[in-house]
């Protein structure tokens, strides 16, 4: 039986307004907190065979059970668009080897980070961007693959800001290793920036920048979709984390991992140890203690590192342990992007009971300086990450 994967039309290039400048004012501007959107999970039990809890049904029932919360009706439509895009990207990834979608763009295009783009990077970005645009709920769209955030045409405009990495781990595509899509959703910020910037950029650009560069604490939803042996969507709207697996027989994401909780301590550490000579002494000592068992748990840890953020964090979320892409002598700020990767993943892990830190501060509290700002990330089980934080505190 052929798997049912809904198609999503991809126009050559959607009509969006002009791109926006990248930096925010140098002085401190505290972003306004987003409206509360903590929704309790559905209370009605379901039978997985005769009445599967699909992602669409889950979002509808959450809205019905939380009629007092703002924006939940909008989230139904928004998640419908995101899951459709993920189904399409999953199909593209699975067929990449037989449809000539592996390898780099023939044009040799380079993204804003100076990285050569792969064919699926570009195509996945267009798929997700179009899905979000036509949802009618987005005001601003910011992608890791785009130079700057863009405002959606007024006819399709809404009240939300989406930040996303359309295909994380794309360097592994040609080897058939797990990849994924990461996304975060903010509510538009209606405040104003300081007057000294108003003379340099127009009001539209000013509003867009302020809407986009919010701290992770303002996220109202975040998730990732992993493309591997199965396609899995992991999602939080601020009240726990739930996992949905794509059932190819019905073409729907079905709830398979309700209320995911990360173990308080694991037995796996996940770092690129080739960079260890350039780490700070505290981090090197921490990892060495995990390897030898000279840690608080008194257990020797195993090393697992895939090199795909979605896959490494997903394993950590289910099995426990610690994942890190820290800063080092070569890259003091690490290589992961705050808005597109660190903040959404931190929201998910914190909602599952874990900790996400830069090593110096909580990731969710960091207000971005630029839309493509990089940030060190240490993320995982509460006890594992806290042990590292205590070592840093003791080293001061």
Secondary structure by P-SEA (a helix, b strand, c coil): cbbbbbbbbbcccccccbbbbccccccccccccccccccccccbbbbcccccccaaaaaaaaaaacccccaaaaaaaaaaaaaaaaaaaaaaaaacccccccccccccccccccccccaaaaaaaaaaaaaaaacccccbbbbccccbbbbccccccccbbbbbccccccccccccccccccbbbbccccccccccccccccaaaaaaaaaccccccccccccccccccbbbbbbbcccbbbbbbbccccccccccccccccccccccccccccccccccaaaaaaaaaaaaccccccbbbbbbbcccaaaaaaaaaabbbbbbbccccccccccccccccaaaaaaaaaaabbbbcccccccccccccccbbbbbbbbccaaaaaaaaaaaaaac
